[in-house]
Each structure stands twice: as structure tokens, then as C-alpha cells.
Amino acid sequence: MGNTRKIVISGYYGFDNIGDEAVLHSMLVTLRAYIPEVKITVLSNNPQKTISLYQVEAINRWQIREVAKALKESDMLISGGGSLLQDVTSGKTIPYYLGIVKIAQWYKKKVVFYSQGIGPVNRGYNRWLIKQIVNKIDGIFVRDSHSKEVLKQIGVKKPITVAADPVLGIKPHRDVYKYVKDLFGKERAVGVYIRPWQNEENLLNSLEKALKYILNEGYKVYLIPMYYIQDREIAYKLKSRLGEHAILVDSMLTLDEVTAYTACFDFIIGMRLHSLIMAAAAKVPMIGLSYDPKVTDFLKDIEIPYCINVENIGANELIHALRSLIENQNTQREHLSTVYKKQEAKLALPAQYIREQLL
């Protein structure tokens, strides 16, 4: 392409949430493969850590003057991936991310949504903002068909391409994978990735009974706090109910470590969306605990039948799913291999488009 192109990436980065860090890592790998000479600046909550981890430039996402300066000097804003346009966690999320988009548009920069997950969007003002701003961006790539439908229902008329979550392309680091594999030895191991939610007591009761069933079947249970500052407390409560045969990995794991653990498990029980996506990338069987439509939508897209709603979760339902999964692990692995081949081609669609736009 001759001259070095400058891209700014906006998302939920620098918060030590492994799922979102996995998204950023996977995007960077793909972008660098398609646009080797690109210069990337990431808007981060922890710029120094982001610089160290990914060898990019990074600025504080809250310093709007610095953000505006970076956008003014760039060729393009990439917004995504992850679940940026939703107002379940906070009413301020959508105005923030669309505010960054608006600054880029003010400077007449190209804007691309990179495999975003959209919704739920419940507030009328946020739906209006999306309709007004997203209809003026250059390229829209979403990670699932449900996200496309949400945008269309809101009133987005621009073409929307269903790609795939970038994390589906993630690979475990060879040395870290070998370390975890050696750690497990010949034991059969199951990973559990839970997060806090409203019905915590019922969730813990159901998981306690179901995981005791797994322990009796001869599996070791590993509790993985994927977003450490949020997940550690509930993981610790679950560990205290299960005793010594359940292992709480009580540290802020790196992305490489979480990816390697996930790839080494016989199967996982995942409440965190990106635990399920990492498992799919490694062809590891899974049961999903859905607290949000994005979990249900992902499992539906990859045709996994084991999806249990946490709002009315019961131990018997979970044990029934576990029994079925244990009996059909090899079948699900084969299925995941087939699904991966279908999804693989979609992984690079946003990067291919971005390269064309920067020529």
C-alpha cells in the first residue's frame, strides 16, 4: 500500500477482561496479516499494559482530547469487536462508543464495525443514537445473525455483513499449552467459567450438585475466573462447596494461559461468552449457561444443543445435559470441526474490507 496507514481501535480494552483482550489480540493478528505496514493505536483503560502486551500505541480512552487528536491523525476508526452497543450493563455504554464514532466522522475518517455483537438495546434514546450514527459509517460487520436483525429493527439501512467473532481464530501458545497439558497429566479435567449474576444462590446450588456429579464420574473440576476482579468471588464460593477435588485457579491469568487451559479440558461449562468461543476454536465440547442473548445466539449459530438459561437453572436439567455431553463428546468434537471450517472463511471478512478501504 506504500505509505503506512494509521488505524485507531475502540473497544472495552485495558480492563483485564480476558474475553475482550482475546478479541483485541485476535483482531490485531488478523489485521497485521492483511495489512503488514499498518500503525495501530488502541484506546485503552490501561495504556501502558496494552502497549506492553500487544506492541501497539495506546492512549487513555477517557482523555477525549487525546482521543480526538489520534482520530484526526488517523485514516480509520475500527469500533469493536465485543458487545459495545448494548445498554444492559450501563446506559452510558452506547453514548460513549458512538461518541468516539461521531468524533471520527467529524474529522471525515472512515469507520468500520469489526464483528460487533449488538444488543440488547432497551432505551429509546440509545436506539435513536444507533439509527442516526450507524447509518453513516462505512462498513458494518457483526458477529452473528441476531446482531444484524437488531440493527435492522432499529432502522439501520446500510449493508450489514455477518462475519464471525475474532476469537474463533485464536490458537493456544505452544509452550503454555504443553505446560498445562503436563499439569493435567492423564487426569480428565473440566473447566467451569462462571460470573456473578442476580440469582446467585440458585446458580451456586445447581452447579454444586451438577459438579459433584462430575466429580463422582472421575473428572477434576477447574474453576477459571475469566474476568478476575468480577468472577473470583463467586468462583471461590463454588470452590468452598466442592472441596479439594475442585481447583480454583486463583490468579489473574494471562490470555495465553486461559486459551491453553480451555484447549486442554475434556469439556467446559461456560457462562462467559468467550470461554465458549475459545472452546469452539479448540474444538472442545461445551455446555453454555446463558445469562444474555449473546450466549444463546452463539450456541445457536454453532448448533450446540446444550444451552441452559441461568434465570431458571436447575440441577436436574444441568446433570441431564452433562450426562448427554459425556456420552457424546467425540460426536460434538467432530461437529465443532465441521462448524469451524464453515466459520473460518468469515473470520477475515472485516480485515479484507479494511485493507480495500485503505488502498
C-alpha positions in Angstrom: 0.0 0.0 0.0 3.0 2.3 0.0 2.6 4.7 2.9 1.9 3.4 6.4 -1.8 3.6 7.3 -2.9 4.6 10.7 -5.9 2.9 12.5 -7.5 3.7 15.8 -9.2 0.8 17.6 -12.0 1.5 20.1 -13.4 -1.2 22.4 -13.5 -2.5 26.0 -9.7 -2.9 26.3 -7.4 -2.5 29.3 -9.9 -3.7 31.9 -8.3 -7.2 32.5 -11.3 -8.9 31.0 -9.8 -11.9 29.2 -12.7 -12.2 26.8 -12.3 -8.6 25.5 -8.5 -8.9 25.5 -8.9 -12.1 23.4 -10.9 -10.1 20.9 -8.2 -7.4 20.6 -5.5 -10.0 20.3 -7.3 -11.8 17.5 -8.1 -8.6 15.6 -4.5 -7.5 15.7 -3.2 -10.8 14.5 -5.6 -10.7 11.5 -5.1 -7.0 10.7 -1.3 -7.4 10.7 -1.6 -10.4 8.4 -3.6 -8.5 5.9 -2.1 -5.0 6.4 1.6 -5.6 7.5 2.6 -2.0 7.4 -0.3 -0.7 9.5 0.2 1.5 12.5 -2.4 0.8 15.3 -3.4 2.9 18.2 -5.7 1.3 20.8 -8.0 3.3 23.1 -7.4 1.6 26.5 -8.2 1.9 30.2 -4.6 0.9 30.9 -2.5 2.2 28.0 0.9 1.1 29.3 -0.3 -2.5 29.8 -1.9 -2.5 26.3 1.4 -1.2 24.8 3.4 -3.9 26.6 1.0 -6.8 25.7 0.4 -6.0 22.0 3.2 -3.8 20.8 0.8 -1.1 19.7 0.4 2.5 20.5 -2.2 3.2 23.1 -3.9 6.2 24.7 -6.2 6.7 27.6 -9.8 6.0 26.4 -11.1 8.7 28.8 -8.9 11.5 27.7 -11.1 12.8 24.9 -8.7 15.4 23.7 -6.1 12.8 23.1 -8.6 10.5 21.5 -9.7 13.3 19.2 -6.1 14.1 18.2 -5.4 10.4 17.5 -8.5 10.2 15.3 -7.6 13.4 13.5 -4.2 11.9 12.6 -5.6 8.5 11.6 -7.0 7.0 8.4 -9.7 4.9 10.0 -11.5 4.1 13.2 -12.3 0.4 14.0 -15.1 0.0 16.5 -15.2 -3.4 18.0 -15.4 -6.3 18.5 -17.2 -7.3 21.6 -20.6 -6.2 22.8 -20.2 -2.5 22.6 -23.7 -1.4 21.6 -25.8 -2.7 24.4 -27.4 -0.9 27.4 -27.8 -3.8 29.9 -24.6 -3.2 31.8 -24.9 0.6 31.7 -26.9 3.3 30.0 -23.6 5.2 29.2 -22.0 2.4 27.1 -23.7 3.2 23.8 -23.3 7.0 24.1 -19.5 6.5 24.8 -18.8 4.2 21.9 -21.0 6.1 19.4 -19.4 9.4 20.7 -16.0 8.1 19.6 -17.5 7.2 16.2 -19.0 10.7 15.9 -15.6 12.3 16.5 -14.1 10.2 13.7 -17.0 11.2 11.4 -16.4 14.8 12.4 -12.9 14.5 11.0 -14.2 12.7 7.9 -12.5 9.4 8.8 -13.6 6.0 7.6 -15.4 4.0 10.3 -15.8 0.2 10.4 -17.6 -2.0 12.9 -15.4 -5.1 13.4 -17.5 -8.2 14.2 -19.5 -6.5 16.9 -22.3 -8.1 18.9 -25.3 -5.8 19.1 -27.9 -5.6 21.8 -29.9 -5.8 23.9 -30.8 -2.1 23.3 -33.7 -1.2 25.5 -33.6 2.6 25.9 -35.3 4.7 23.2 -32.6 7.3 23.2 -29.9 4.7 22.5 -31.9 3.2 19.7 -32.2 6.7 18.2 -28.5 7.3 18.5 -27.7 4.0 16.8 -30.1 4.8 13.9 -28.6 8.3 13.4 -24.9 7.4 13.6 -24.6 3.9 12.4 -26.3 4.7 9.1 -23.4 7.0 8.3 -20.5 4.6 8.9 -18.6 2.9 6.1 -18.6 -0.8 6.9 -20.7 -2.9 9.3 -19.6 -6.4 10.3 -21.4 -8.2 13.1 -20.5 -11.5 14.7 -23.9 -13.2 14.5 -27.2 -13.1 12.6 -29.1 -11.9 15.7 -27.0 -8.7 15.8 -27.8 -8.0 12.2 -31.5 -8.3 13.0 -31.3 -6.0 16.0 -29.6 -3.3 13.8 -32.2 -3.7 11.1 -35.1 -3.5 13.6 -33.6 -0.2 15.0 -33.6 1.2 11.5 -30.1 0.7 10.1 -30.4 0.6 6.3 -26.7 0.3 5.5 -25.4 -3.2 4.3 -24.6 -5.4 7.2 -22.3 -8.4 6.9 -22.4 -11.3 9.3 -18.8 -12.3 10.0 -17.5 -14.3 13.0 -16.2 -13.4 16.4 -12.5 -12.8 16.0 -11.7 -15.1 19.0 -12.9 -18.1 16.9 -9.5 -17.9 15.2 -7.4 -17.9 18.4 -4.7 -20.5 18.9 -3.0 -21.6 22.2 0.6 -20.7 22.7 2.5 -23.9 22.1 4.7 -23.7 25.3 1.9 -22.7 27.6 -0.3 -25.4 26.1 2.4 -28.0 26.8 2.8 -26.8 30.4 -1.0 -27.1 31.1 -1.2 -30.5 29.4 1.7 -31.7 31.6 0.0 -30.2 34.6 -3.1 -32.3 33.9 -1.2 -35.5 33.2 -3.7 -38.3 32.4 -6.5 -36.9 34.6 -9.8 -36.0 32.9 -10.5 -32.3 33.5 -13.4 -30.0 33.1 -13.3 -26.2 33.1 -16.0 -24.0 34.7 -16.3 -20.3 33.8 -18.9 -18.6 35.8 -19.7 -14.9 36.5 -21.8 -13.2 39.2 -25.5 -12.9 38.4 -28.7 -11.9 40.1 -29.9 -15.4 41.2 -26.5 -16.3 42.7 -27.8 -18.7 45.3 -29.8 -20.8 42.9 -26.9 -20.8 40.4 -24.5 -22.0 43.1 -26.9 -24.7 44.4 -27.4 -26.1 40.9 -23.8 -26.0 39.9 -22.8 -27.6 43.3 -25.0 -30.6 42.6 -24.0 -30.9 39.0 -20.3 -30.6 39.6 -20.5 -33.2 42.4 -21.9 -35.5 39.7 -18.9 -34.8 37.5 -16.5 -35.4 40.4 -18.2 -38.7 41.0 -17.6 -39.6 37.3 -13.9 -39.2 37.9 -13.3 -35.7 36.5 -11.2 -33.0 38.1 -13.0 -29.6 38.1 -11.1 -26.4 37.4 -12.8 -23.1 38.2 -11.5 -20.3 35.9 -12.2 -16.6 36.8 -12.0 -15.2 33.3 -12.7 -11.7 34.4 -10.7 -12.0 37.6 -12.0 -8.9 39.5 -15.6 -9.9 38.8 -15.5 -13.7 38.8 -13.2 -14.6 41.7 -15.7 -14.2 44.5 -18.4 -16.4 43.0 -15.8 -19.0 41.9 -14.4 -19.0 45.5 -17.9 -19.6 46.9 -18.4 -22.5 44.5 -15.0 -24.0 45.4 -15.8 -23.9 49.1 -18.9 -26.1 48.4 -17.0 -28.7 46.3 -13.9 -29.4 48.5 -10.4 -30.5 47.5 -11.2 -32.1 44.2 -12.3 -28.8 42.7 -9.4 -26.5 41.9 -9.8 -22.7 41.9 -7.2 -21.1 39.6 -6.9 -18.2 41.9 -4.8 -15.7 39.9 -5.3 -13.2 37.1 -4.4 -15.5 34.2 -2.9 -14.2 31.0 -4.7 -14.6 27.7 -2.3 -17.4 26.7 -3.0 -19.2 30.0 -6.8 -19.1 29.6 -6.5 -20.2 26.0 -4.3 -23.1 26.9 -6.4 -24.3 29.8 -9.5 -24.1 27.7 -7.9 -26.2 24.9 -6.7 -28.9 27.4 -10.1 -29.5 29.0 -12.2 -32.6 28.1 -15.2 -30.2 28.0 -16.2 -26.9 29.6 -19.2 -25.4 31.3 -19.2 -21.7 30.3 -21.2 -18.7 31.4 -18.7 -16.3 29.9 -19.3 -16.0 26.2 -15.7 -16.0 25.2 -15.0 -19.2 27.2 -17.4 -20.9 24.8 -15.9 -19.2 21.8 -12.4 -20.3 22.9 -13.7 -23.8 23.4 -15.2 -23.8 19.9 -11.9 -22.6 18.4 -10.1 -25.5 20.1 -13.0 -28.0 19.2 -13.6 -28.6 22.9 -17.2 -29.8 23.8 -19.3 -27.4 25.9 -22.4 -26.6 27.8 -23.4 -23.0 27.9 -25.1 -21.2 30.8 -27.0 -18.3 29.2 -27.4 -15.1 31.1 -27.6 -12.9 28.0 -29.0 -13.4 24.4 -25.4 -13.3 23.1 -24.6 -16.7 24.7 -27.8 -18.2 23.3 -27.2 -16.7 19.9 -23.6 -18.1 19.7 -24.6 -21.6 20.7 -27.5 -21.5 18.2 -25.2 -20.3 15.4 -22.8 -23.2 16.0 -25.6 -25.7 16.6 -24.7 -26.7 20.2 -27.8 -28.2 21.9 -26.6 -27.7 25.5 -27.8 -24.2 26.4 -29.3 -23.6 29.9 -30.9 -20.4 30.9 -29.4 -19.3 34.3 -32.6 -17.4 35.3 -34.4 -20.7 36.0 -31.4 -23.1 36.1 -32.0 -26.4 37.9 -29.6 -29.1 39.0 -31.5 -31.9 37.3 -31.5 -30.1 33.9 -27.8 -29.5 34.2 -27.0 -33.0 35.2 -29.1 -34.4 32.3 -27.1 -32.2 29.9 -23.8 -33.3 31.4 -24.7 -36.9 31.1 -25.6 -36.5 27.5 -22.5 -34.5 26.7 -20.2 -37.0 28.4 -21.7 -39.8 26.3 -21.4 -37.7 23.1 -18.1 -35.9 23.5 -16.5 -37.3 20.3 -19.6 -36.5 18.3 -19.5 -32.9 19.4 -15.8 -32.6 18.7 -16.4 -33.8 15.1 -19.3 -31.4 14.9 -17.2 -28.5 16.1 -14.5 -29.3 13.5 -17.2 -29.1 10.8 -18.6 -25.8 12.2 -15.1 -24.3 12.4 -14.5 -24.9 8.7 -17.7 -23.0 7.9 -16.9 -20.1 10.2 -13.2 -19.9 9.3 -13.8 -18.1 6.0 -15.8 -15.4 7.8 -13.0 -14.5 10.2 -11.1 -12.4 7.8 -14.0 -10.6 6.1 -13.6 -7.3 8.2 -9.8 -7.2 7.7 -10.2 -7.8 3.9 -12.7 -4.9 3.7 -10.4 -2.7 5.8 -7.5 -3.4 3.5 -9.5 -2.4 0.5 -10.7 0.8 2.1 -7.1 1.8 3.0 -5.7 1.2 -0.5 
